Amino acid sequence: MKQSIFTVKTNEIIAHDVYKMTLSGDTSEIKTPGQFVNIKLPGRYLRRPVSVCDLEKDTLTLIYKTVGGGTYDMSRMQKGEKLDLLTGLGNGFDVSCAKDRATLIGGGVGVPPLYFLAKKLINRGVSVDAALGFASKEDAILVNELSALGVNVRTATADGSLGTKGFVTDILRSDCAYFYACGPIPMLHALLKNASSDGQMSFEERMGCGFGACMGCTMQTKSGPKRVCREGPVFDKNEVIFNG
């Protein structure tokens, strides 16, 4: 973990209430896709955790949704403004688990960390498919960008305005060899019940400190309680427990 000051390069809306921000700064502590940063915002007590969407040398890309006052403040930030970030937080995806082929499964703002992951997998020679779910076409993000990397992308929307009408579990291929997933809890729960292949799941959770001190994001696993911010946010499918 490292605390650094980053400078806003761009900050633009890309979908309904969803923004893409690029920042310049010291990215040396970010090692794997699936890790996150924790952002200090002026006048806000708690930092805001945001997953890493992409990384190019000293440029960090974040995609976030405005869901409260803090992220609304972020959406108003302009080029040249400064942000205090904790970087290199969490344990990310293990790309070595996918051998020849992998399926990326994302829902809503769980899609961004899968972009950085796709780049890493493709660089290792892995063939990548993606199944992405959104509420509607207006909420869809990174579909074209993932396709441009060479990912075979399928989409599902709850209202049928893009791709298949339904949920992401409706568009999963039966020959999925290994998966990486990130999205809301109901999506991950449905995936655990329906996917027969092995894989990894990245959890979205409210966090107090973001580095394991407050224990506020603890979840139960088959090997005991674990902190999403410290031992996660990525967990092996086989250790995840859902109630119900």
C-alpha positions as CSV (number, residue, x, y, z in Angstrom):
1,M,0.0,0.0,0.0
2,K,1.2,3.5,-0.8
3,Q,-0.2,6.9,-0.3
4,S,0.3,9.3,-3.3
5,I,-1.0,12.4,-4.8
6,F,-2.5,12.0,-8.3
7,T,-3.5,14.7,-10.8
8,V,-6.8,14.5,-12.8
9,K,-6.1,14.3,-16.5
10,T,-9.7,13.7,-17.8
11,N,-13.1,13.1,-16.2
12,E,-16.0,12.4,-18.5
13,I,-19.4,10.8,-18.4
14,I,-19.6,7.6,-20.5
15,A,-23.0,6.1,-19.5
16,H,-26.0,6.8,-17.3
17,D,-24.5,8.2,-14.1
18,V,-21.1,6.5,-14.9
19,Y,-17.9,8.4,-15.3
20,K,-14.4,7.6,-16.5
21,M,-11.5,9.4,-14.8
22,T,-7.8,9.2,-15.8
23,L,-5.2,10.2,-13.3
24,S,-1.4,10.7,-13.5
25,G,0.8,9.6,-10.5
26,D,2.8,6.9,-8.9
27,T,1.2,3.6,-10.0
28,S,4.1,1.3,-8.9
29,E,2.1,-0.4,-6.1
30,I,-0.6,-1.7,-8.4
31,K,0.5,-5.2,-9.4
32,T,-2.5,-7.2,-10.6
33,P,-6.0,-6.6,-12.1
34,G,-8.7,-6.6,-9.5
35,Q,-6.9,-4.4,-7.0
36,F,-8.4,-1.1,-6.0
37,V,-7.5,2.4,-4.9
38,N,-9.0,4.3,-2.0
39,I,-9.7,8.0,-2.7
40,K,-9.7,10.8,-0.2
41,L,-12.2,13.5,-1.1
42,P,-12.2,17.0,0.4
43,G,-14.8,17.3,3.2
44,R,-15.5,13.6,3.3
45,Y,-14.5,11.5,6.3
46,L,-14.2,8.1,4.6
47,R,-12.3,7.3,1.5
48,R,-14.0,5.9,-1.6
49,P,-12.8,2.5,-2.9
50,V,-12.7,2.3,-6.7
51,S,-11.4,-0.7,-8.7
52,V,-8.6,-0.2,-11.3
53,C,-9.9,-0.3,-14.8
54,D,-6.6,0.2,-16.6
55,L,-3.0,1.1,-16.1
56,E,-0.5,2.5,-18.6
57,K,2.9,3.5,-17.0
58,D,1.9,6.5,-14.8
59,T,-1.7,6.8,-16.0
60,L,-4.5,5.2,-14.0
61,T,-8.0,4.8,-15.3
62,L,-11.0,4.5,-13.0
63,I,-14.6,4.1,-13.9
64,Y,-17.2,4.9,-11.2
65,K,-20.9,5.5,-10.7
66,T,-22.4,8.4,-8.9
67,V,-24.3,6.8,-6.1
68,G,-23.9,9.4,-3.3
69,G,-22.3,12.7,-2.3
70,G,-18.7,11.5,-2.6
71,T,-18.9,10.1,-6.1
72,Y,-21.0,13.2,-7.1
73,D,-18.1,15.4,-5.9
74,M,-15.7,13.2,-8.0
75,S,-17.8,13.7,-11.1
76,R,-17.4,17.5,-10.8
77,M,-13.6,17.4,-10.7
78,Q,-11.7,19.1,-13.4
79,K,-8.4,18.6,-15.2
80,G,-5.4,19.6,-13.0
81,E,-7.1,19.0,-9.7
82,K,-5.3,16.8,-7.1
83,L,-6.5,13.6,-5.3
84,D,-4.9,11.7,-2.4
85,L,-5.0,8.0,-3.2
86,L,-4.0,4.8,-1.4
87,T,-2.9,2.4,-4.1
88,G,-2.1,-1.3,-4.3
89,L,-5.0,-2.3,-2.1
90,G,-6.5,-5.8,-2.1
91,N,-5.6,-9.1,-3.7
92,G,-6.4,-9.2,-7.4
93,F,-7.2,-11.9,-9.9
94,D,-4.7,-14.8,-10.4
95,V,-4.2,-14.8,-14.2
96,S,-2.1,-18.0,-14.0
97,C,-5.3,-20.1,-13.3
98,A,-6.6,-19.6,-16.9
99,K,-4.7,-21.9,-19.3
100,D,-5.9,-21.6,-22.9
101,R,-9.4,-19.9,-22.5
102,A,-11.2,-17.8,-20.0
103,T,-14.6,-16.2,-19.6
104,L,-15.0,-12.8,-18.0
105,I,-18.4,-12.2,-16.4
106,G,-19.4,-8.7,-15.4
107,G,-22.4,-6.8,-14.2
108,G,-22.8,-3.1,-14.2
109,V,-19.9,-1.2,-12.7
110,G,-18.3,-4.6,-11.9
111,V,-17.2,-4.6,-15.6
112,P,-14.2,-2.1,-15.3
113,P,-11.6,-4.3,-13.6
114,L,-12.3,-6.9,-16.2
115,Y,-10.8,-4.6,-18.9
116,F,-7.3,-4.6,-17.2
117,L,-7.7,-8.3,-16.6
118,A,-8.5,-9.0,-20.3
119,K,-5.3,-7.2,-21.4
120,K,-3.2,-9.3,-19.0
121,L,-4.8,-12.6,-20.1
122,I,-4.4,-11.8,-23.8
123,N,-0.8,-11.0,-23.2
124,R,-0.4,-14.5,-21.8
125,G,-1.9,-16.0,-25.0
126,V,-5.3,-16.8,-23.4
127,S,-8.4,-16.7,-25.6
128,V,-10.9,-14.4,-23.8
129,D,-14.7,-14.4,-24.0
130,A,-16.9,-12.0,-22.0
131,A,-20.5,-12.1,-20.8
132,L,-21.7,-8.7,-19.6
133,G,-25.0,-7.7,-18.0
134,F,-26.5,-4.3,-17.6
135,A,-29.9,-2.8,-16.7
136,S,-30.3,-1.2,-20.2
137,K,-28.3,0.0,-23.2
138,E,-27.9,3.4,-21.4
139,D,-25.9,1.6,-18.7
140,A,-23.6,-0.4,-20.9
141,I,-19.9,0.3,-20.6
142,L,-16.6,-1.0,-22.2
143,V,-18.4,-3.3,-24.7
144,N,-16.6,-1.7,-27.7
145,E,-13.3,-1.4,-25.8
146,L,-13.2,-5.0,-24.9
147,S,-14.1,-6.0,-28.4
148,A,-11.3,-3.9,-29.7
149,L,-8.9,-6.0,-27.6
150,G,-10.1,-9.1,-29.4
151,V,-12.5,-10.3,-26.7
152,N,-15.6,-12.1,-27.9
153,V,-18.3,-10.1,-26.1
154,R,-21.9,-11.1,-25.4
155,T,-24.3,-8.8,-23.6
156,A,-27.6,-9.1,-21.7
157,T,-29.9,-6.3,-20.5
158,A,-32.8,-6.5,-18.2
159,D,-35.0,-4.5,-20.6
160,G,-33.7,-6.1,-23.8
161,S,-32.4,-2.9,-25.2
162,L,-29.0,-4.4,-25.9
163,G,-28.1,-8.0,-26.6
164,T,-30.2,-10.7,-25.0
165,K,-33.1,-9.8,-22.8
166,G,-32.4,-11.2,-19.4
167,F,-29.4,-11.6,-17.1
168,V,-25.7,-12.4,-17.5
169,T,-26.3,-16.1,-16.5
170,D,-28.6,-16.4,-19.5
171,I,-25.7,-15.8,-22.0
172,L,-23.0,-18.0,-20.4
173,R,-21.7,-20.6,-22.8
174,S,-21.9,-24.2,-21.6
175,D,-18.2,-24.8,-22.6
176,C,-16.8,-22.2,-20.2
177,A,-13.4,-23.5,-19.1
178,Y,-12.6,-21.0,-16.3
179,F,-14.2,-17.7,-15.3
180,Y,-13.4,-14.4,-13.7
181,A,-16.4,-12.5,-12.3
182,C,-17.1,-9.1,-10.8
183,G,-20.5,-7.6,-10.1
184,P,-23.3,-7.2,-7.6
185,I,-24.0,-9.9,-5.0
186,P,-27.2,-11.2,-6.6
187,M,-25.2,-11.8,-9.9
188,L,-22.4,-13.6,-8.1
189,H,-24.9,-15.7,-6.1
190,A,-26.7,-16.8,-9.3
191,L,-23.4,-17.5,-10.9
192,L,-22.3,-19.7,-8.1
193,K,-25.5,-21.8,-8.4
194,N,-25.3,-22.0,-12.2
195,A,-21.7,-22.2,-13.3
196,S,-20.1,-25.7,-13.3
197,S,-16.6,-24.5,-14.1
198,D,-14.0,-23.2,-11.6
199,G,-13.3,-19.5,-11.3
200,Q,-12.7,-16.4,-9.2
201,M,-15.2,-13.8,-7.9
202,S,-14.5,-10.2,-7.0
203,F,-16.8,-8.7,-4.4
204,E,-18.2,-5.2,-4.1
205,E,-18.5,-4.3,-0.4
206,R,-18.7,-1.1,1.8
207,M,-15.4,-0.4,3.3
208,G,-14.3,1.8,6.2
209,C,-10.5,1.8,6.0
210,G,-9.8,-0.2,2.9
211,F,-6.7,-2.0,4.2
212,G,-8.0,-4.4,6.9
213,A,-7.8,-2.5,10.1
214,C,-11.5,-1.8,10.8
215,M,-12.9,-5.3,9.9
216,G,-16.0,-3.6,8.5
217,C,-16.0,-5.6,5.3
218,T,-15.6,-9.1,6.7
219,M,-17.4,-11.9,5.0
220,Q,-17.8,-15.6,5.7
221,T,-15.9,-18.1,3.6
222,K,-15.4,-21.9,3.9
223,S,-12.1,-21.2,5.6
224,G,-13.5,-18.7,8.0
225,P,-14.1,-15.0,8.1
226,K,-12.1,-12.9,5.6
227,R,-11.9,-9.2,4.9
228,V,-12.9,-8.1,1.4
229,C,-10.4,-5.3,1.4
230,R,-7.4,-7.4,2.6
231,E,-7.8,-11.1,1.7
232,G,-10.1,-10.1,-1.2
233,P,-11.8,-8.5,-3.0
234,V,-11.1,-11.6,-5.2
235,F,-11.9,-15.0,-3.8
236,D,-11.8,-18.5,-5.4
237,K,-15.3,-19.7,-6.2
238,N,-14.8,-22.8,-4.1
239,E,-14.4,-20.9,-0.9
240,V,-17.4,-18.5,-1.3
241,I,-20.5,-18.9,1.0
242,F,-23.9,-17.4,0.3
243,N,-26.8,-17.6,2.6
244,G,-30.0,-18.9,1.0
